[in-house]
Structures are given as C-alpha cells and as structure tokens.
Amino acid sequence: MELELLNMQIGCMLRLGRLKKGMSQLDLALLLGSNPTMIGRIERFENVSGWDKILSISQQLSIDFCNLFVLKTKEELLLVVEESFKLEDKLTQEKRDYYDYLKSQIIHQYSLLKKKK
C-alpha cells in the first residue's frame, strides 16, 4: 500500500516540477533523449519506473531525488496536486477529470493505509 502511494507521489511531484519549469512532456522527453509517452506514464503512475529514469527526470527538473521517497501526508500530497492543477496551461475537461480522479485516489489510498494501521 505504501509503495502505491509512493508511486503516486513520485508522479505528482515530477509533474509539478515539470509544470513549474514551464515544460511540456515532449520538452522534457527531448532533453532526456526519451519519449513523452514514458514521461506521461510516470506522471500518471501507470507503471513502476526504474530508478534510473526517475533519477534522470528529477535531476533535469532540479528535484531532490531522495525527497521523492519520503511519503508525504495526505494533505501535503493533495496540495501538490492542487498546485499542479493551477499551473496547467491547457486545462481540458479530460485534465479536469484526471485531477478529480487523482484527488479521489489519494484520499482513498490514505484511508486504506489508515485502516491497515
């Protein structure tokens, strides 16, 4: 359960870092010699990514790699999501729905974690 939350957190924090730099997924992918699909999958926590990819992205975005793996509180992670939402350039209905889904997933995962403890 904690690993799933960490995976969500990493995706959220990398997305926020990219948006703060004013970069698209394509911009970041080009800098990394990768593709935007891989960046999107990491940001949406669709699969567990290798440490090397996460390290490369975090370095490019000037994000403390180790800090990505310190689980934030539910409130802190929801603030990361909210800040990303505010920085989105092209806010389509699909993106609005995604952010709503993301918030509900975070709330749900933390409630499961609380029940487990």
HELIX and SHEET records of a PDB file:
HELIX    1   1 GLU A    2  LYS A   20  1                                  19    
HELIX    2   2 GLN A   25  LEU A   32  1                                   8    
HELIX    3   3 PRO A   36  GLU A   43  1                                   8    
HELIX    4   4 TRP A   51  GLN A   60  1                                  10    
HELIX    5   5 CYS A   66  PHE A   69  5                                   4    
HELIX    6   6 LYS A   74  LEU A   87  1                                  14    
HELIX    7   7 GLN A   93  LYS A  116  1                                  24    
END                                                                             
